[in-house]
Structures are given as structure tokens and as C-alpha cells.
Amino acid sequence: MWPRTAQKEDKVIAVLSISKGDHIVEIGSGSGYWLPWLSEAVGDRGRVYAVEVEAELVADLAAFVDKEDLHNVEVILGTYDDPNLPPLPSISP
């Protein structure tokens, strides 16, 4: 697993109440710092959509996702007006 830092990543993920199988979106993924923890939190059946609005950052994110083998992360080029998300699974109560 990835090294933990003073950011207390595990505690942040726990507060978000992410469950295995969830589909979640990170708007403004930047360098992808949180993607390994988000990927682990949703597990093999879940999905993380990492959205950025700058093409260069999207290319860097895609390279990071490939390097880290984050198979459940999809990198998306969004715009300031539209994150360009695919249809997400419906939520039933």
C-alpha cells in the first residue's frame, strides 16, 4: 500500500463513509494524490471517476493511474461547466 503521511488518509477516507462497490467522483483530482486511497476504498467492484479540466493534468493523471495499476479509476477530461461524467448507477434507498 501507499505510505501514510501527516494527512491521515485512512481517517479521511473513513469519514467519507465510502463502501466497497461505490461509484464516486473526485472533481479536481490534480496530481491524483487521493486516488490510491479512493481506489482501495471502493474495491474491485467500485469505480472512481477522476475529473480534471486541463488536458495536461489529465495526461499526467492517466499515467499515474497506469503506473499505480488503479484498474477501477477512470480519468475524465471535464470542463468548468460539465464534468463529462458517464451515466452513474442509480441509487436505491
N, C-alpha and C positions, 0 to 999 in steps of 0.2 A: 504494500500500500504506500501511498504518498506520505512524505514526512508531515507531521503536525507542527504547527507554529503557534505563536502567541495569539493568533486569530481564533483559536479554539474551534476549529472547523467542525468537529464532531458535535459540539454543543449547539452551534448554529444550525446544523442540519437537523438535530433533534427538535429544536424549537419550531422548525418549519413543518414538522409532522408529515414528512414525506414517507410514503409507504411503497413497498415493493409492488411493481406493476403500474405505478402512477405515470402519467404523462405530464411533464412540467416544462415551463418555458422560462429561460433566463434571457431577459431583454437587456442588451448591453453587456454581452459576455466578455468584451475586452480581450485580455490575453488568455482567457479560459481558466483562470485560477480556480474557480469553484467547480469546474466541470468534472474532475475526478470524483469529488465527494458527491455531487449530484448524481452522477452515473452510478456510483455504488449504491446510493440510497434508493434509486428506482429499480435496480436489479435488472436481470436479463429480460424480463417481460415488460419493463417500463421503457420510457423514452424521454430524452432531454432534448429540447429544441433550443439551440444556442443562436440567438439573433444578434447580428451586428449590422450597422448601416454603412460601414466603409469597406469597400471591396478588398483593400489591403489587409484589414483585420480579419475578414472572412477567410482569406487565403491562409493567413497565419493560424487562425483557429482550426481550419481543416487539417493543416499539417500537424498541429498539436494533437488533435483527436486521433489522427492516424498513428502518430508516434506512440501515444499512450494506449492505443488499442481500445478506445472507448466506443465499442461497437453499437451502443444504444444512444449515441449522441448524433444529432443531425444539425449541421451548421447551416444557417439560413442568412442570406443577404436580404435584409429588410430595408425599409425607407423610414423617414421620420414620421410619415403618415400611416404606414402599413407595415406590420412585422412580417407579412407574407407567410403566415403560418399555414400548414396543411390543415385539412379538417381534423379536429381533435375528437377523441372518443367522447360520447355523451356520458354525462354523469347521472347516475340514478341514485335516489335517496336511500 
